[in-house]
Amino acid sequence: MNPSILDPKEPAETVAKRPAKSRWTLQSLVYKFTLTTYRIVAILVLYAVLIGVLAYAWVMGFYAVNSSWAAPVIFSASDEKSLDFMQKLVISRQSIEDIKVDIVRQQTTLAEMDKYRASLQALDRELQTAIESKHAHDQLTGPQLAALDKQKQADNRKTQELLTQVRQIEAQIKSDLAAGLITKGDAATELAQLSQSETAFTDSRIADVMLSDEILDKTTIGTKSLEALEKQAELRSDIAQLDVTLSVAEKQLQEDNRQADRLHDAIAIAKQSPYYLNSNGSGRLYFAFVPYDNQASATVGAPIYDCYLNMVLCRKVGTVKQIFLGEQVINHPIFKSQVRGLTILMNLTHPESAKSQTVFLGRKPLLF
Amino acid sequence: MAPILLWLILFLCLLISVIKYIVGLIMRLTFPSAKIRKDYSWQPTVSVLLPCYNEGRTVYNSIETISKSNYPNDGFEIIAQDDCSVDDSYEWMLKAQRDFTNIPIRVNRNQFNCGKARTVCNALQFSSAEVIISIDSDCLFHPDAIRELTACFAEPGIGSVGGRVGVSNPNDNILTVIQTIVYYAAFELYKIPENWTRSVCCISGCLFAIRRELLLEIEPTLRARHWFGVPVNQGEDRFLTHQTLLRGYTTYINNDALCWTAVPTKLSVLFNQQLRWRSSILRDFFYTMRSLPQHVFKLHPNTVLTLVLTPLGAAVGLLMVINRMVCDPGSAFGPTPLIAYLGLAAAFSWAIKKFSTKETLRHPFAFGAYIAWSITSSLFITPLALFTFDSGDWGTRAKEQQETQSESLHP
């Protein structure tokens, strides 16, 4: 029931309280005008609320069941993700350059070490040859010298016996001089000759002792041999240490090469990222986020539609150019909840569609 | 800036509500002064006014329960006033008049359909009692209800006293479960701080007692209520309470004065009922704002805050719901609100079972559906109420004509 403002059945007491007729008429006109305006506004507002709620419910329902929508995304080179991506890319590239320098340096070092090792090995071989040759020589000359030493010792014994006679001759000379049988000069000359004989004997004994040493060296492992062997051992130790260093360096080189390969692969993958394309591509690129639920609609070459009111009066605005498999997480353009999905590159004939809230892949969402 | 302001207002409204519930609980447990001093020895003459429109047999049941009141039979009368029902309500009233002869029952009929407020005023013309009790014709009353109401008038300054409205059909369906908890929380907690300051802002029209001289003073204003010439027939209970306070009297709800109403079981009926109530709240808000200085100086701050913040909260709540729907549609359906509502349901169902056995809930967790109702209520009812001030019907009863007409007259 909607009572009239001029109800003829109005109670008497209310009627009695009415103001004068002219004032009443003016007031009733004001009331009538106000009421009419109020009712018009009410109808407009309430229908607007009703339409708004129905539209809201429809949009919610539509996006809950639709499986072909995608949300255009405009990447800016200065946004956080792009900057982060480019920073990582630059760091990766720098790392590759550093590794390359390391590899070259390691290769040079390895070559030098190889050369050095070869020279050491040659030296080792020569040393071994020298040791063996000396050993063979010693084995040959040692017995000969031992025989000669025996001969020498026999000679010395004979000389010693002769020196006994020389001492008798010396006494004879001294007695002859004392007797005046010979002059002092003759005596001195003769005595000098005798002294020379003793000196020669002493030298002979020294030579014998030295010969014994020589024989000892040749027939046993002496200090000289040990020195040679020590040098050989040092040499071989150097070679072994060099081998270890070479092995480590080679492994490091291999690891650096693998690291470089990995970085190359990572950069190659990164180059497939929309952020890389956006930062390095020539001209404007248009991307869109596709939730996993709608992934089936995202195929290369699939048509893209842009619609008025996000769902009706759609027109084709381009095609899907490329699909990036890297996961993206964005807020649902309608529900505002977080959604996981992937990114596509769009080839847009109508660039303004990149600013639409949603576009549709494959087909028009409502067939018109 | 604007959203922050809205959030602040909403937060303030919620804060005041939460504080009122918490303070209500504390006062209920610890503050004796929150309860009125009753004097059962004072037994004034009482007229029970029963405005009726299209209630069918229910009005007979209401009269029956009132007639069984333990108030002295020579001290009260029933004045049943039919507002030109199109069903057999009037016949049921006459039948009650014939059947319950222990008390005087006067049955009258308006000359034309004029709405509940004017029907109450028309019934008042036939009364000469000291205390007037206006009741709803679809309620059932406890035998002590009249005695409990009149006993409260012993406190000086009391102008109007209300009763506690319970739910007679708590387990009909989800809607009745929700309403049972809401009714219980409102009467047993929310109204307690208002009771403490004797400044209840709205006494339910289901059971509303008022001093005769006060009602006579307010009656012309009540009759003259209009909205740009359109008579206002709804929300007379809120209006009478408001006027009582503005005239310097105090108001109180006596939770021992019991009555039970059958709450709506259909969404459409509930929607219409809530629409009428929201409309009354908003009407009251505009009236308050129009004369805010008078309110600030005359009324208790608790009353002013309630009169201003309740409708403001509803309006801001609407904006917030729209904001959430647009910015974060899933937020209302997350687990947190549901857990909170289920927790409230568990607490209140325990309290109801312990303190109000008649309303014991079999499936209290159905209260979780209140989330959906609160969103619907915020979204639709507030704007609809704002733009239907020119509506003046009896609300849901007009639409029930066909159903009630088909019932038999004979009980």
Boltz contact constraints between the chains, C-beta under 6 A:
constraints:
  - contact:
      token1: [A, 1]
      token2: [B, 393]
      max_distance: 6.0
  - contact:
      token1: [A, 3]
      token2: [B, 230]
      max_distance: 6.0
  - contact:
      token1: [A, 3]
      token2: [B, 231]
      max_distance: 6.0
  - contact:
      token1: [A, 3]
      token2: [B, 392]
      max_distance: 6.0
  - contact:
      token1: [A, 5]
      token2: [B, 229]
      max_distance: 6.0
  - contact:
      token1: [A, 5]
      token2: [B, 230]
      max_distance: 6.0
  - contact:
      token1: [A, 9]
      token2: [B, 112]
      max_distance: 6.0
  - contact:
      token1: [A, 31]
      token2: [B, 228]
      max_distance: 6.0
  - contact:
      token1: [A, 31]
      token2: [B, 229]
      max_distance: 6.0
  - contact:
      token1: [A, 34]
      token2: [B, 228]
      max_distance: 6.0
  - contact:
      token1: [A, 35]
      token2: [B, 228]
      max_distance: 6.0
  - contact:
      token1: [A, 42]
      token2: [B, 387]
      max_distance: 6.0
  - contact:
      token1: [A, 45]
      token2: [B, 387]
      max_distance: 6.0
  - contact:
      token1: [A, 46]
      token2: [B, 387]
      max_distance: 6.0
  - contact:
      token1: [A, 49]
      token2: [B, 383]
      max_distance: 6.0
  - contact:
      token1: [A, 335]
      token2: [B, 329]
      max_distance: 6.0
  - contact:
      token1: [A, 336]
      token2: [B, 328]
      max_distance: 6.0
  - contact:
      token1: [A, 337]
      token2: [B, 330]
      max_distance: 6.0
